[in-house]
């Protein structure tokens, strides 16, 4: 039996059943890789979710805003990035369908964020607000394990990325990008990929033209 089972949401937050099923299927599949939920637990969890559509090139967050939620991508693609004093973008993460994204430092500290998050394509996302997490943990304690695993995986990925940026040549950083984001190789521009691996678009274009790469941007 769920703890605090008398948690209610306002009527305005309730979505049609078909809409909820369509948009939560991928998220529930993502959750099922780490924890098992009963039908009652799924329904409780879904009651906390909100949905949003973001048009291409529109922002989810901008630098200086306090991040109040994590986003799970259902359709489309988001990216998080910073802009240096010379106006150059540095991409921290891409989030295709099935990925979570957010400015975690801002979410945890509730201080203004340092990242921009925008939509590369028209994108549908599921929002999970920080203010609801404790309610979810109380109602369904196993979610603490799920989000701990997400945090651990994110930390390991970040460490791998940091070491690669410090020690690997651009060719290997590009190959690591291809391994991490195989679905995005042909859909992202060279400018976007270059901002992720830390080179100029011109350098990336020259490298791809000269090298023997299994995955090339067309």
HELIX and SHEET records of a PDB file:
HELIX    1   1 UNK A   11  UNK A   13  5                                   3    
HELIX    2   2 UNK A   17  UNK A   32  1                                  16    
HELIX    3   3 UNK A   39  UNK A   46  1                                   8    
HELIX    4   4 UNK A  104  UNK A  109  1                                   6    
HELIX    5   5 UNK A  130  UNK A  139  1                                  10    
HELIX    6   6 UNK A  142  UNK A  167  1                                  26    
HELIX    7   7 UNK A  170  UNK A  180  1                                  11    
HELIX    8   8 UNK A  182  UNK A  184  5                                   3    
HELIX    9   9 UNK A  190  UNK A  197  1                                   8    
HELIX   10  10 UNK A  201  UNK A  210  1                                  10    
SHEET    1   A 4 UNK A  50  UNK A  54  0                                        
SHEET    2   A 4 UNK A 123  UNK A 129 -1                                        
SHEET    3   A 4 UNK A  69  UNK A  75 -1                                        
SHEET    4   A 4 UNK A 100  UNK A 101 -1                                        
SHEET    1   B 4 UNK A  59  UNK A  61  0                                        
SHEET    2   B 4 UNK A 116  UNK A 119 -1                                        
SHEET    3   B 4 UNK A  77  UNK A  83 -1                                        
SHEET    4   B 4 UNK A  89  UNK A  96 -1                                        
END                                                                             
